[in-house]
Amino acid sequence: MMETERLSPRYSTIDLWRPTEILDAMLEGQFAAVAAVHAARPALERAALAVEDRLRGGGRLVYAGAGTSGRLAVQDGAELMPTFGWPASRLVLMMAGGRDALLRAVEGAEDETDAAAALVEQHAIDERDALIAVAASGTTPFTLGCLREAVSRGALTVGIANNPNTPILDESDHPIRLDTGAEPIAGSTRMKAGTAQRVALTLLSSLVMIRLGHVYQGLMVDMQATNSKLLRRSERMLAQLTGRGADSVREALQQADGSVKLALLLLEGIRIDDARAALRRGGGDLRAAKELVENGRNRKNRA
C-alpha cells in the first residue's frame, strides 16, 4: 500500500481525541511536510535550473495534475502571471476534468490517459517546453499520461510525488520525492502531502522567476498592477528604489504603461526608447538592462 494511503496506528483513534490533541497532531504534520520539502532541496534546485534553461530559450512552463495535486499545480502556475508578469502565452495548465474540476470532483477525470495525451498534443508541447507533473500517489493515470506524452515529444519533465518508486518519479527527468508518509486522516492528501506539494511548487517556480530576472532587490518588479492596491505598491517600489517623489513616480509609471522596470529606467534619466531597447537586449532583466546602459554611457565618455 502507498504511504499516503496507509492508516497510521498513531491516528487510528483520532476521532476520539480532544480537539486540542487533534489540532496539535495535524499541525505537527504540517511541520513534517515542510521538513520533507527541505530534504528534497537538492532535487528542487536541479529541477529549477533545468526549467530555467528551457524558459530562457523561449519555451513554455506547463503544469499537469488531477484532484488536489492538480488544483495546487494550477494555482501555482496561475499566480506567476500577476506576481511575476509571466506571459499567459508561455503558460499551459492541464487539469484532469478541465475548469470544472477546479471547484468540484469530476468523476473519472483522473483516469483519462487518452485525454491527457490529447491535451499535450493539442498544446503542441515540445522540446522547448518544461512540464511539471504533480501527483501525491505518483501513479495518477491522467498526470502520468501527460508526462509520458511530453517525454515522447522531447519536453523537459519534473515529477513531484509523495510515494517512492512510482512512475511519475521514475519516468521524469527531474524526480522530486516529498516523503510525507501517512496522513492523520488516511488518504487525505490535502493535508501533509498537499502542503509539501504547495511549498515545493512555490519554491521551484519562485527560484525560476528570480533567476529569470523577475525580481530586483527583493521586489516584484514585473508585478501586474491590476487594481489600485497593486498600483500603490508599484509606486512604493519605485520610490524605494529611486528615492524620487510621488509625482515623479506616477508620471514615470504613466509613461511606462505601468511597467515598474521601464519606469525605473526613466526615473534614472534614460530616454524611453533607449530604456525599452536595453530591457529588450537584457532579456527583460533589469540589472542587465542597467548594466547595458551604464556601459554605453562609459563608452561615450571615453570617446
ChimeraX attribute file (.defattr): number of C-alpha atoms within 10 A of each C-alpha:
attribute: neighborCount
match mode: 1-to-1
recipient: residues
	/A:1	7
	/A:2	15
	/A:3	19
	/A:4	24
	/A:5	18
	/A:6	15
	/A:7	16
	/A:8	16
	/A:9	10
	/A:10	10
	/A:11	17
	/A:12	12
	/A:13	9
	/A:14	15
	/A:15	10
	/A:16	10
	/A:17	11
	/A:18	9
	/A:19	11
	/A:20	8
	/A:21	12
	/A:22	16
	/A:23	12
	/A:24	11
	/A:25	15
	/A:26	16
	/A:27	14
	/A:28	13
	/A:29	21
	/A:30	19
	/A:31	13
	/A:32	19
	/A:33	25
	/A:34	21
	/A:35	16
	/A:36	24
	/A:37	25
	/A:38	16
	/A:39	14
	/A:40	17
	/A:41	17
	/A:42	12
	/A:43	17
	/A:44	25
	/A:45	16
	/A:46	16
	/A:47	25
	/A:48	21
	/A:49	15
	/A:50	18
	/A:51	26
	/A:52	21
	/A:53	19
	/A:54	18
	/A:55	19
	/A:56	13
	/A:57	10
	/A:58	11
	/A:59	20
	/A:60	24
	/A:61	25
	/A:62	26
	/A:63	28
	/A:64	29
	/A:65	30
	/A:66	30
	/A:67	24
	/A:68	22
	/A:69	27
	/A:70	26
	/A:71	24
	/A:72	25
	/A:73	27
	/A:74	21
	/A:75	17
	/A:76	20
	/A:77	22
	/A:78	17
	/A:79	14
	/A:80	19
	/A:81	17
	/A:82	16
	/A:83	18
	/A:84	21
	/A:85	18
	/A:86	20
	/A:87	11
	/A:88	13
	/A:89	8
	/A:90	14
	/A:91	19
	/A:92	21
	/A:93	24
	/A:94	26
	/A:95	27
	/A:96	31
	/A:97	24
	/A:98	12
	/A:99	13
	/A:100	11
	/A:101	19
	/A:102	19
	/A:103	9
	/A:104	10
	/A:105	15
	/A:106	16
	/A:107	10
	/A:108	10
	/A:109	19
	/A:110	24
	/A:111	18
	/A:112	17
	/A:113	20
	/A:114	13
	/A:115	17
	/A:116	29
	/A:117	19
	/A:118	14
	/A:119	19
	/A:120	22
	/A:121	15
	/A:122	9
	/A:123	12
	/A:124	12
	/A:125	25
	/A:126	20
	/A:127	16
	/A:128	19
	/A:129	26
	/A:130	29
	/A:131	27
	/A:132	26
	/A:133	30
	/A:134	32
	/A:135	30
	/A:136	32
	/A:137	22
	/A:138	24
	/A:139	18
	/A:140	21
	/A:141	22
	/A:142	28
	/A:143	31
	/A:144	29
	/A:145	26
	/A:146	30
	/A:147	31
	/A:148	22
	/A:149	21
	/A:150	26
	/A:151	20
	/A:152	11
	/A:153	17
	/A:154	15
	/A:155	23
	/A:156	25
	/A:157	28
	/A:158	28
	/A:159	27
	/A:160	27
	/A:161	27
	/A:162	29
	/A:163	25
	/A:164	17
	/A:165	12
	/A:166	18
	/A:167	20
	/A:168	33
	/A:169	26
	/A:170	13
	/A:171	16
	/A:172	22
	/A:173	17
	/A:174	23
	/A:175	24
	/A:176	27
	/A:177	26
	/A:178	26
	/A:179	23
	/A:180	28
	/A:181	20
	/A:182	25
	/A:183	22
	/A:184	24
	/A:185	20
	/A:186	16
	/A:187	18
	/A:188	15
	/A:189	25
	/A:190	18
	/A:191	21
	/A:192	30
	/A:193	32
	/A:194	22
	/A:195	23
	/A:196	30
	/A:197	31
	/A:198	21
	/A:199	17
	/A:200	23
	/A:201	22
	/A:202	19
	/A:203	17
	/A:204	20
	/A:205	21
	/A:206	19
	/A:207	18
	/A:208	21
	/A:209	21
	/A:210	17
	/A:211	16
	/A:212	17
	/A:213	19
	/A:214	24
	/A:215	21
	/A:216	15
	/A:217	9
	/A:218	8
	/A:219	15
	/A:220	22
	/A:221	24
	/A:222	25
	/A:223	24
	/A:224	19
	/A:225	19
	/A:226	10
	/A:227	9
	/A:228	9
	/A:229	9
	/A:230	14
	/A:231	18
	/A:232	13
	/A:233	15
	/A:234	26
	/A:235	24
	/A:236	16
	/A:237	19
	/A:238	26
	/A:239	18
	/A:240	11
	/A:241	14
	/A:242	14
	/A:243	12
	/A:244	15
	/A:245	13
	/A:246	13
	/A:247	10
	/A:248	16
	/A:249	24
	/A:250	19
	/A:251	14
	/A:252	23
	/A:253	23
	/A:254	12
	/A:255	14
	/A:256	19
	/A:257	11
	/A:258	20
	/A:259	19
	/A:260	25
	/A:261	25
	/A:262	27
	/A:263	26
	/A:264	25
	/A:265	24
	/A:266	23
	/A:267	20
	/A:268	12
	/A:269	9
	/A:270	17
	/A:271	13
	/A:272	16
	/A:273	10
	/A:274	14
	/A:275	25
	/A:276	19
	/A:277	16
	/A:278	23
	/A:279	21
	/A:280	14
	/A:281	13
	/A:282	17
	/A:283	14
	/A:284	19
	/A:285	22
	/A:286	25
	/A:287	16
	/A:288	17
	/A:289	24
	/A:290	19
	/A:291	13
	/A:292	18
	/A:293	19
	/A:294	12
	/A:295	12
	/A:296	11
	/A:297	12
	/A:298	11
	/A:299	10
	/A:300	9
	/A:301	8
	/A:302	6
	/A:303	6
